[in-house]
Amino acid sequence: MRTWITIAILLAMLMGAIYVGYVGWSLTEVAMPVTGYIAMALGIFFSLIVGGGLMALMFYSSRHGYDEPPSRPDRFSNWLS
């Protein structure tokens, strides 16, 4: 029962966000110039490039063992324990 209530609340919040977005989009009568569209497209493009690059670095470090905890050297194992 709690799951259905949570889903209903989340769907209501989604519908509210869609409504506010639609009303905000349709009430404005301001025309954006071509330079605004170019700036928006460049911002989206570079955000995707940075996000993809960070994801690639994360996978690279994970596959090459950079995310593993450091191991204790053998010569200090008797001294530290």
N, C-alpha and C positions, 0 to 999 in steps of 0.2 A: 504493500500500500504506500509506503514511504517513497518507493521508486517512482510510482505514478504521479505522486504529488510533486516530486522534484522535476520530473519531465514536464508536467503541466506548467510549473512556474518558469522553467527555462524556455519553454515554447512561448509563453505569454511575454517574457522579456524580449525574445527574438521578434515577435510580432510588433511589440512596442518600438523596438529599434528600427524595424522596417518602415513603420508608419512615420516615425519622426524623420527618417531619411527621405521618404517620399515627399512629405510636406515641405521639408527644407529645400528639396531639389525643385519642386514645382512652384514654390512661391517667389522664387527669385527671377527677375527679368533682366539680369545683367549678362551681357554677352562677353565671353572670354576671348581675348585676342589670340591670334595664331601663336604668338610668342608664349602665351600661357600654356597652351597645349604642348608646345615643344618642351617647355620647362618641366611640365608634369611628366611627359614621356621620358625625358632624360632622368628625372628623379626616380621613376619606377624602374627604368633599365639599370641604373647604377645600384639601386637597392637590391635588385635581384642578383647582380654580379657579386656584390659584397656578401650577400647571404649564401650564395653558392660557393664562393671562395672559402668562407668560414666553415661551411659544411664539409668541403673537400679537405681542409686542414684537420678537421676533427676526425674524419675517417682515416686520413693518412697517419695521424698520431696514434690512433687506436690500433691500426694494423701493424705498425712498426714498433710497438711496445713502449711508446713514450708515456702511456697512461698507466703503466704498471708501477706498483710501489717499488722503491729501491730495495735491492737485496743486500744482505750483510756479507761483507767479504770474508773469505775463509780464514785469513790470517788473524782476524779480530774475533772470530767466533768463540774461542776459549776465553778471551779476555772480557768480552761483554756479558757472557752468561754466568 
